[in-house]
């Protein structure tokens, strides 16, 4: 779970890249020592540029603050010809470009990255991100995981992994260091309350349940979506159908780093009867996402959000808020609304480069701004949500 940034994306595994384009709205937190991408598969033959923009790659304009694909590919080819690291050369070009969300994976890392989209991965069981001081911090530890058994805690600072200093590294690079085969050890050097600690942890196959459902004594159904992995959208739909008739629903998206955009759209469809969910652009080419018809449009709904609500989770919240379908309660969301397109490089590595942004049905760009909740709430957020439901005609 040590984490990475969040994504709309057409998301394919490395071996699939030649078969179709990949579009990504990447999110900032990764789950399971791997990265999530708001993605969906697209299997139309052709180059990524032609499939996404309808124009040859050489003719497509480059967004400000993004890396030039051709420049990245040239740097990789030159590095490989000189016996140097193609991935490192690509990372240097992306870094110089100012592409905040651009990143580079080798084949193994990208396979591990996409593995998390199935809800399972090999890792130690921590969610992490970058702290305000620039250090890598542990945001959450999965109960029962190797990290939990070793005593790791939220708030710990990660200093090194197997002797490799991680301060200043991209979170994706830290994720790569944490990945490995199940059963292999990894040495973590940490800082906690000013004291240095060293723990040796063995990697395991881990998985998480992306959607959990519980019914409160007052009849309100709480649907918690921790990430939009495969199948999560249908689980949200099933939970809504199973909720007591006439009772309200709290859709808890707090701490949700995003995931597959197709799953996010399916989840939004549980509460909509068709219509617009979001628009996005790829180098100026406008695209749209629509909800499926037949969702529950009458049941009172509150969406719980916070600063950990990112990317695809923001897409869902923005759609429900703009369509007048849900009241958003909590604190301002993260604000990840740019679109990345993964591209296979000459050495087989994969670069995800920013190509555009997405917008809510009302035309709001959330990138850097996030979603401001209709009802701000700090502590006792769920109780506040139930109170709001009561004002909508549901609740005790």
N, C-alpha and C positions, 0 to 999 in steps of 0.2 A: 503494500500500500504506500510506501513512501512515494510521494506524489509529484505530480507534474501539473503543468497548465491544463484547461477544458475547452465544446465545438459546435451552424449547419455544416456536415461533411458527407461526401460519398466515401465510405471507408472500406478499403480493400486490403487484404493481406498482401505482403510483398509479391508473392507469386501471382497475384491477381492484377497487378498494376498494369500490365500490358494489355489486359482484356477490357479495361474501361477506365474512366476518369474517377478521381477521388476528390471529393470536396469536403472540407472540414471547417467547422467553427470550433476551434480548440478551446478547452477549458483549463483553468489554472491548477486544479488539484487532481492528482492521480490517485487511483485506488489500487491497493494491493501491490505496492512496489512496481507499479506499471502505470501506463498512461491511458486515460480515456480520451476518446475523441467523439464529438457529436457527429456521428456519421451514418451514412446509409449506402448500401451497395448499388452500384450502377454498372450494368454489364453491356455496354455498347462499345463495339470495337472502334478503334481510332485512337489517336493520340490524346493525352489529357487536354491539351490546349484546344484542339479542334472540337473535342466533345463538349467542352465547357463553354467555349466562347464562339464557336462557329467560324473561327479564323485561324490561320496558321500561327504557330507560336511566335514567329518573328514579327508578326503584325499586331500582336496584342500589346496594349499600353501597360506600363508597369506602375502600380500604385506607389505613392510616396510612402517611405518607411517600410518598403518591402524589398526583398532580395530578387535580383534578376536570375531567373532559372538558368538561362544560357551561361551566365557568368559563373554560377555555382557549378554547373556541369563541366565547364572548361577547366575550372580550378581542380576539380576531382581528377579529370583525365590527365592533366599535367602532373599532378602529384603522384598518381599511380605510375605514370611513365618514368618518373624519377625514383620510384621505389619508396615513396613516402605515403603517409596515411591520407587516403582520399576523404575520409570522414572529417579529419581534422581540417583539411583544406576547405571543405564545404562549410564547416562551422565558422571558420575565420571570415569567409565572404558574407555569411548570414549575419554575423556579429557586426561587421563594418557597415552593413546596409541599414541598420537601425530597425530591422524587423523584430519588434518586441516578442512576437509569438513564434517566429521562425525557429525550427529545430531540425536536427539531423540525427537519424538512427542508422545503425548498421542493420543487416538483415535479421540477426537474432534479436536485437532490441525491438525492432518493429513488430516482429512476430509476438514477442512478449507483450508489447504495447496493446496489440489487438486482442490478445488472449483475455485480457481483463474485460473486454466487451461481452464475453460469454459468462461473466460473473465468477470466474475462477482464475487463479494465477499462482505462481510460485514466489514466495517471499517470506518476510518475517512478521508481517502483520502490523505495520504502522502507516498512518496517513500523515503526510508532512507537507510543508510548504516553506516559503521564505519569510522569515520574520522581518520586522521593520528595520532591524540593524543589519540586514543582509545575510544573516546566518540561516542555516537550515534548521527548522524546528519541528518537533513532533507535535502534530495537531491532535492526534487520536491514536489509541492503541486498541486493536481488535481483541475483545475478550477471548481467552483461551488460545491465543496465538503464541508463537515462540517469543515474540517481543514481550507479551504480557507475562509469560512465565519467567522471563529474564528480569522483570521488574521495570521495564521502560515505562515512562509516564508522559502524558501530554505536557508540553512545555520544555521537555529536554531539548538541548541543542546538540545537533549531530556535528562532530568535528572531523571525523575521518571514518572511512569504510575500508577495511583490510589495508590500513596504512596510507590510503589515498586521502589527502586533505580535501574536504568538500566545500569549505567556505569559499564563496566566489564562483563555484561551479553552477551551471544551469541545473535546475531541479531534474530535468530529464537525464542529465549525466549522472546525477546521484542515484536516480532510479536504476540506471544501467549497472552501477556498481553493486546495488543490492540484489539484483537478479542473479539467478544461477540455478543449478540443478537441485531438486529436492534432496535433502539430506546432507548437503554440503554446508560447512560452517562459514560464517561471516563475522569478522571482528569489528565491533562498533565502538568507537571512542566518543564519549558524550560529555557534555557539561551540564551540571544541575546545581543550581543555587551557588555557583562559583566554584564547585568542586568537580574535578575530572573523574569520569568513570569509564571502565572498559568492560564490555560484555561480549562474549562469544555466543552467537545464536545460530541455530541450524535452520536453514530454509525448509519450508514445508509447502505442500499443495494446499492452498487456502481457497475459500469461497465465501461469498456473502449473499444474503437474501436481499435483493434490491427493493422489494416491496413487502411491507408488513402491515397488517390490518388489525385493529382492535376496536371494540365497541365500548364506549363509556357507559357507566350506569345511567346517565341521562339520555341515552339513545343516540348520541352523536357518534358517527363512525370516523375514526382517525386513520387515514391512509398515509403512511410514511414511505416516501420514495427516496432512497439513499443515493441512487444513481440510475440512469436510463440504460441499463444493459439489455441484452436481447430477451424479449418476452415480458419486460416490465410494463409496457403499454397495455398489453392484454390483461395483465394482472390488475392494473388499475381499473380497467373496464369491468372486470369480473367483480371487483370489490364494490364498485358503485352499484352494479346490478343486485348484489347481495345485501346491500344496506337496507335497514328497515324503511318501509315506505313512508314518505312524508318527513323523515328525519334528515337533518343536515349532515354535511361532510366537511371535515377539515383535511385538506390536502397539504401535508407537511413536507415542504421542499427545503427545509433548513439544512445547510451543510451539503446539499446536493451539488456535486461538481459538474454535472452535465452527463453526457453520454451520447448514445445514438439518437440522431435527430428523428429518424423514423419512429423510434419508440416514444420520443417526446410528443410528436404529432399524434400518435395513437392515444397517448394518455390524455392530451387535450381534447381529443375527439370523444372521450367518455362524457364530456360535459357540454359538447357543442353539436349542433345539427348541421354539419357542413360549414362552409365559409372559410374565410382567410385565417390562417394561423400566423404566418410571417412572410416577409419578402426578403430576398437576399440578392447580392450582386456578385458576379465573378468577372473582374476586370471590366466593369461597366455593363455587363449583360445581366438584365434583371430576371430573376426567377421567383416563383411563388410556391408556398406550401399551403395546402388546404386540409381541413379536417374532414373526416368521414361523416356521413350523415347518420342520424339515428341516436345521437348521444342524449343523455338526460339534461334537459335544458331548464328544468323547473326546480330541482332540488337545491336548497340554499347551500352555498359553497364559500368557504374561506380558504385562502392559500397562505400558509405560513412561510415566511422568507427571512433570510438574514444575510450577513456579509459573505457566508459560504455558499449561497445560492448562485450558481454560475451557469453561463452558456446555455445549454439546452434546457436547463431548469428555469432560466430567465426567459427563454423563448416561450415556455408554457405559461409562466406567470403573466408575461406581457400580453399574450393572446387572451387569456381569461379576464384580465383586468380591462383591456381595451374593448373587448366585446361585451363588457358589462355583465360578465358571467360569474365573477368571483370578486370578493373583497380581499385585498392583500393586507395581511397583518404581520407586523414584526419590525425589522430594520432594513435599511437600504441594501440591495443586493450588490454583488461584486462588480458587475459591469464588463462582461466579456462578450463582445458582439462582433468580433472580426472573423473573417473566413480564411481558412488555410487550405491549400491544395497539395497533398503529398505527391511527389514526383520521384520516380526511380532514377538514380544517378548511374554513371558509367560503371562504377565498381559494385553495384548492387545495393548500395545504401539508399536511404530514402530521406528526402528533404521535404519538410512541410513549410510552405512559404505563404505569407499572407497575400490574398488576392482581392479582398473586398470586405463588406460588412452586411449585417442583416438588420431588419427593422420590424417592429411590431405592426399589427393591423392599422394602428393610428399613425404610422409613419415615424415612430420614435426610434432613434438609434440608441442602443443601450451601451455601446462600447465606451467605457470610461465613465459612464454616468450611472448605470445600473437602474433599478426600479425603486422608486420611492413608494413605500407601502401606503395604502389608504388610511390605515390606522396604525400609527407608530406604537410599538410595545417593546419593553425591555424584559423584565422578569415576568414570570407567570404568563407566558405568551399564549399557551394553549387555553388557559382559562379566559384570557382576553378574547381569543377566537370564539369560544363557546358563547361568550356574552354578545359578541357581534352577531352570531347566528341567531341568538334569541331576538335581537333587534330585527332580523330578517323574517321572524315568524317561527323560529325553531329553537328548541332548547328548553331547559327546565323553567 
